[in-house]
Amino acid sequence: MKKRVFLKAIIIYSTLFLFSLNSARVMADSSAERLLPQSPEINGWQLVGNHYHYLPENLYNYINGAADLFISYGFVKLVGAEYTPGPGKKGNMIVDIYDMGNKLNAFGVFQSKRDPESKSLKIGTGAFGSEKYVFFYKGRFYVEIQAFVLR
């Protein structure tokens, strides 16, 4: 039951994210921060702390083992945030938006991370996921949304 709730939350967030990507103004803007919800709450999910940022020179601090993959595909910047379903509820959701510089680089990372066992989804240009995560790309952005149930 909890897995389905998190999957629905991930899909809802992904859909909202894509609506923001459809704006030509947002796509032209070089700031990935604009792609994250600016409100501290979205559909009952609350922002934990502040958005975080990583550049090529410090990406290894966040994803040590995978930083080289992203950098080899022209990684520009990562902007992310953590969300919680609210007081008294267990779990969290991590949203990471990778600006890969262009759509070919975003596609390259997406294909490298693609799990053939995961279900294809109709989100963005290409997407796959499970009850715990959704990975997709659109334009120059590669996005990972992961849900965790805290016990």
Secondary structure, DSSP 8 states (H G I E B T S, - for coil): -HHHHHHHHHHHHHHHHHHHHT-HHHHH-S-GGGGS-SSSEETTEEEEEEEEEE-TTTGGGTSTTTHHHHHHTT--EEEEEEEE--TT---EEEEEEEE-SSHHHHHHHHHHH--TTSEE-SSSSEEEE-SSEEEEEETTEEEEEEEE---
